[in-house]
């Protein structure tokens, strides 16, 4: 799996609005909290997405944009995003090509896509990686703490 200090692989995927999200175009703008999750509308994934939603303003204040990625379709993401009023984009990684680029491990004998969060700085360098399928909301708390520490270092 990719680790802190690695350059984040660039990619382009469709968002919930049908727009295109290109990671390379984000460089120099904001940090990116890129979180991979298994499936829309499951209990852990819903808890994680809603936790990111509830803390979204804090992430924005810390100079970061939150972006969710799963193998679900754009249509599934649209419904999930609308149902839970998510203020950040969800990206449709149908086929899992971006998850493979990021070396996101699969769980339960390879049947379930993994849950991994990456913090990518403005220069495209991965600053933090958290991998836990079962601790969905810890992704939010841990990532917020890391961004706070990074902001303090910049000073």
C-alpha positions as a printed NumPy array, in Angstrom:
array([[  0.   ,   0.   ,   0.   ],
       [  1.124,   3.561,  -0.608],
       [  2.551,   5.336,   2.43 ],
       [  3.353,   8.807,   3.736],
       [  6.014,  10.441,   1.57 ],
       [  4.837,   8.779,  -1.658],
       [  3.585,  10.896,  -4.536],
       [ -0.169,  10.452,  -4.903],
       [ -1.061,   8.855,  -8.237],
       [ -3.099,  11.203, -10.417],
       [ -6.459,  10.114, -11.785],
       [ -9.693,  11.38 , -13.269],
       [-13.152,  10.118, -12.237],
       [-16.768,  11.256, -12.546],
       [-18.449,  12.923,  -9.551],
       [-21.994,  12.756,  -8.224],
       [-22.875,  15.75 , -10.414],
       [-21.451,  14.21 , -13.581],
       [-18.502,  16.596, -13.488],
       [-14.953,  15.32 , -13.753],
       [-12.595,  15.307, -10.775],
       [ -8.931,  15.377, -11.783],
       [ -6.457,  15.059,  -8.907],
       [ -3.659,  16.735, -10.892],
       [ -5.818,  19.872, -11.213],
       [ -6.026,  20.104,  -7.393],
       [ -2.301,  20.603,  -6.921],
       [ -1.404,  23.964,  -5.483],
       [ -4.967,  24.603,  -4.282],
       [ -5.985,  22.631,  -1.184],
       [ -5.002,  19.448,   0.575],
       [ -7.166,  16.485,  -0.366],
       [ -8.671,  13.994,   2.057],
       [ -9.192,  11.049,  -0.284],
       [-11.171,   8.315,   1.394],
       [-11.926,   4.962,  -0.157],
       [-14.951,   3.107,   1.185],
       [-16.627,  -0.183,   0.265],
       [-20.265,   0.609,  -0.591],
       [-22.96 ,   3.274,  -0.496],
       [-25.768,   2.832,   2.05 ],
       [-24.063,   0.273,   4.276],
       [-23.922,   1.003,   7.991],
       [-20.157,   1.666,   8.297],
       [-19.933,   3.648,   5.068],
       [-22.952,   5.764,   5.984],
       [-21.502,   6.488,   9.434],
       [-18.174,   7.469,   7.856],
       [-19.735,   9.712,   5.194],
       [-21.997,  11.423,   7.737],
       [-19.033,  11.974,  10.069],
       [-17.112,  13.634,   7.238],
       [-20.265,  15.681,   6.499],
       [-20.635,  16.768,  10.119],
       [-16.969,  17.857,  10.295],
       [-16.825,  19.226,   6.733],
       [-16.53 ,  22.897,   7.719],
       [-13.6  ,  22.044,   9.981],
       [-11.863,  20.291,   7.078],
       [-12.495,  23.327,   4.884],
       [-11.096,  25.603,   7.602],
       [ -7.981,  23.395,   7.704],
       [ -7.493,  23.934,   3.962],
       [ -8.681,  20.508,   2.857],
       [-11.281,  19.159,   0.465],
       [-12.921,  15.82 ,   1.273],
       [-13.438,  13.364,  -1.585],
       [-15.03 ,   9.919,  -1.235],
       [-14.316,   7.034,  -3.626],
       [-16.049,   3.676,  -3.979],
       [-16.754,   1.199,  -6.77 ],
       [-20.434,   2.217,  -6.837],
       [-21.955,   3.902,  -9.895],
       [-22.53 ,   7.64 , -10.346],
       [-26.265,   7.02 ,  -9.916],
       [-25.74 ,   5.19 ,  -6.61 ],
       [-23.483,   8.007,  -5.409],
       [-26.067,  10.636,  -6.395],
       [-28.773,   8.935,  -4.336],
       [-26.446,   8.338,  -1.37 ],
       [-25.159,  11.916,  -1.461],
       [-28.642,  13.426,  -1.684],
       [-30.081,  11.173,   1.021],
       [-27.377,  12.166,   3.507],
       [-26.812,  15.755,   2.261],
       [-23.11 ,  15.25 ,   1.624],
       [-21.36 ,  18.551,   0.789],
       [-18.355,  16.873,  -0.834],
       [-17.984,  14.882,  -4.054],
       [-18.186,  11.126,  -4.292],
       [-16.275,   9.535,  -7.148],
       [-17.387,   6.467,  -9.073],
       [-14.435,   4.078,  -9.301],
       [-16.372,   1.391, -11.174],
       [-13.97 ,  -1.485, -11.715],
       [-11.665,  -0.271,  -8.938],
       [ -8.869,   1.134, -11.116],
       [ -8.09 ,   4.048,  -8.777],
       [ -8.253,   1.805,  -5.701],
       [ -5.657,  -0.377,  -7.416],
       [ -3.492,   2.681,  -8.189],
       [ -3.574,   3.525,  -4.481],
       [ -2.975,  -0.107,  -3.539],
       [ -6.071,  -0.163,  -1.328],
       [ -6.21 ,  -3.681,   0.108],
       [ -9.385,  -5.716,  -0.187],
       [-10.906,  -7.253,   2.946],
       [-12.562, -10.555,   3.805],
       [-10.669, -12.808,   1.424],
       [-10.676, -10.138,  -1.26 ],
       [-14.465,  -9.88 ,  -1.538],
       [-14.932,  -6.429,   0.027],
       [-13.222,  -3.239,  -1.125],
       [-11.077,  -1.704,   1.609],
       [-11.572,   1.419,   3.703],
       [ -8.472,   3.613,   3.523],
       [ -8.054,   7.37 ,   3.938],
       [ -5.178,   9.374,   2.443],
       [ -4.239,  12.967,   3.244],
       [ -2.577,  14.478,   0.175],
       [ -0.895,  17.867,   0.507],
       [ -0.996,  20.701,  -2.047],
       [  2.146,  19.381,  -3.735],
       [  0.585,  15.941,  -4.282],
       [  2.547,  14.161,  -1.551],
       [  0.759,  11.691,   0.709],
       [  1.117,  12.922,   4.289],
       [ -0.986,  10.31 ,   6.086],
       [ -2.631,   6.928,   5.492],
       [ -5.198,   5.223,   7.715],
       [ -6.417,   1.707,   6.904],
       [ -9.285,   0.225,   8.922],
       [-12.416,  -1.45 ,   7.623],
       [-14.079,  -1.681,  11.034],
       [-13.281,   1.756,  12.516],
       [-15.176,   3.873,   9.992],
       [-15.563,   7.044,  12.028],
       [-11.957,   6.906,  13.263],
       [-10.969,   7.872,   9.71 ],
       [-12.575,  11.276,  10.275],
       [-11.14 ,  11.945,  13.747],
       [ -7.635,  10.78 ,  12.819],
       [ -7.571,  12.749,   9.579],
       [ -8.762,  15.936,  11.261],
       [ -6.043,  15.559,  13.9  ],
       [ -3.356,  15.103,  11.204],
       [ -4.56 ,  18.151,   9.269],
       [ -4.525,  20.208,  12.467],
       [ -0.94 ,  19.125,  13.148],
       [  0.103,  19.906,   9.571],
       [ -1.495,  23.349,   9.773],
       [  0.348,  24.042,  13.052],
       [  3.689,  23.122,  11.425],
       [  3.042,  25.582,   8.589],
       [  2.363,  28.059,  11.231]])
